Amino acid sequence: MTSVRPIAALPLASLLMLLSACPAPLEERPAEQEPSAICEAHDLDPGPGYARRLTHQEYIWSIHDILGVDLSAWRESLPRESYVDGFKNTAWGLTVSGRHIEVYAHLAGEATAALSSDHRWLRQLSVCEETAERCARTFVEEAGLELFRRPLSDDETRRFAALFAQKPSPQVGARLVIEAMLQAPHFLYRLESDRSGGALGTAALKDAGALQGALADEGLTAPLNLRPGTYRVSVQLANEAPYPIVASLSVGDERRRERVAPFRTARLSLQLEQQRAEDVSLRLSAEPEARFTGAPVAPRVIHVEVLGPLTSRVNTGAKPTYEVRALTGFEMASRLAYFIWHSAPDRELLDAAAVGELDDAEGVARWARTMLADPRARRAFKSYLAEWLHLDTLATVERSAERFLDFSDALIDDMRLEIENFSQAIAFDDQADWLSIFDARFSFLTPRLAAYYGLEAPADPTAPTYFGDESPRGGLLTQGALLTASTSNDTTSPVKRGIFVRERFLCQSVPSPASNAVMQAAPNTEGMSTRERLQRHSDDPSCNFCHRAADPIGFGLEAFDATGRYRTVDDTGHPLDVRGAITRSPYERDTLHFEGARQLGELLANSEDAERCMVEQMYQYALGRPAGEFDQCTLNAIIDEARSQGRSYTDIIVAIVSSDAFRHVRQHRYDGGAR
């Protein structure tokens, strides 16, 4: 369909000599310092790690892929997500409100109720011949592995198994456990921490179960295995006797006594500093206050918790430092799955993580290529495409029925189908150079969309329609979905379209208007063309800098109206002038000239700036944060690796996931402070 272009990595200035619309050859830009020399001695810095809430799409697809339950009809009940730094999966934009908690609780119930009795987890319960306790633990371990995307700790298994046992039927108990897990932070968040499973909670107890239930006269004792650090111990007691009791808690040399009133609960807590690793005993006892002969001791232990090792404070004056560690296999499985599939890792990928297949770059690359061949990768690609190009704006597009007679919701659906099928053909079917998305000479047209474009209906809408040299169409910039999404009303806006190209394809921000700029139309523009009116407006010194960055790019797209139809006159009825330019600096020598959307696409397809932008945006999406200065050497290496392989979408993804930055995490340390 399309072929992989040779990667020459031509600078934009050199490419101008190939374009007929170019003026005299531009001056060569001064040679810049070779970045590889800077990066050779560069220490690995994968950037900060964040706890990332699942996006709405990730949440819905995770539940669908694990449980087989479709919650997409409930999507609108979740709080609306916003674009932060260009995408919806940016870590600091994924906040949680009270509304989130309410909806997650409700949807957990809906998903559990809709879960088929034939689901593999529930099917196993019906043939379980082991003890009820063993059945519960087996179920909890199986469900927890997939929902939490890692093996459960012993304490987690024990707690969920106890929840399972609260119900008389294994089927009902299992559904209760699933409902609880779907509301747990370990499902709703992607957590990466170097704390071991036994570092928090009652896992510090060798036998936490020994400290639950009725407290006998002789009290209870349990061994603790403590490492150096600070520990906080908490015990909740219920006094079920008709007289007060005095409860005593001790750990090593630390002791705490508490009076518990009749039929009341109380919490005993203490903090201890552990200087060295050793075994100590936790002892809990109680006796009636003003004890009389034969009086029974009747307290009940509700909960025991040992937190640590911690520190009692963080030295806020200390300079934070960080350590870099490799992700565990299970953490890597989650990163891969949510980047490539936008969904949870499946059992096969988790099994690969368990046996070490994701512990090196070669293994990660091998699995990434396997995952990209899965249908879930195409589903995720369409989701990424919609965010990258902000195609969700198509759902709210309105156009004048008088001016655009054949424009309809059905036509918008066809436009979306065109851009999806076209992009998928380049990314997956052809494995073509990803930047050919800007100048490929084909598309996929339904009969309705072809008629709207003024073209002959294709014999097979599922086959590509090729455009000749005389056609104004070819590449992403000439497709109705993008041209419509980048225009907000019935008339085109070279300003908005120019900003769109700058931000999404070149990763360059256009500055906001100056605070003293007067936002009004320029005077005396009656009878002028769109270009002349904008030129008059941009003559204002307070507006010139912003308009100079956007308008000349947008002028090159003026041959297409607000719905992507080709035209020869602008919205004012004047003949079109589609000469455009991309300014890279205040100097004319750094200005790249083109004529029309096709030549703009050719510039982008051969642009090192656009290449870096494409990679940088995928890298940002993979890590959930924009790239920083510390990422530049990593990006250089990813670009070089992708080029060497042909620079297909697959090549870029594999280069990203096999990079050291993707496979490691930075975690902060504070001198004298908490981990």
Secondary structure, 3 states (H helix, E strand, C coil): CCCCCCCCCCCHHHHHHHCCCCCCCCCCCCCCCCHHHHHCCCCCCCCECCCEECCHHHHHHHHHHHHCCCCHHHHHHCCCCCCECCECCCHHHCCCCHHHHHHHHHHHHHHHHHCCCCCHHHHHHHCCCCCHHHHHHHHHHHHHHHHCCCCCCHHHHHHHHHHHHCCCCHHHHHHHHHHHHCCCHHHHEECCCCCCCCCCHHHHECCHHHHCEECCCCCEEEEEEECCEEEEEEEEEEECCCCCEEEEEEECCEEEEEEECCCCEEEEEEEEEECCCEEEEEEEEEEECCCCCCCCCCEEEEEEEEEEEECCCCCCCCCEEEEEEECCHHHHHHHHHHHHCCCCCCHHHHHHHHCCCCCCHHHHHHHHHHHHCCHHHHHHHHHHHHHHCCHHHHHHCCCCCCCCCCCCHHHHHHHHHHHHHHHHHHHHHCCCEHHHHHCCCEECCCHHHHHHHCCCCCCCCCCCEECCCCCCCCCHHHCHHHHHHCCCCCCCCHHHHHHHHHHHHCCCCCCCCCCCCCCCCCCCCCCCCHHHHHHHHHCCHHHHHHHHHHHHHHHCCCCECCCCCECCECCCCCECCCEEEEECCCCHHHEEEEEHHHHHHHHHHCCHHHHHHHHHHHHHHHHCCCCCHHHHHHHHHHHHHHHHHCCEHHHHHHHHHCCHHHHEEEEEEECCCCC
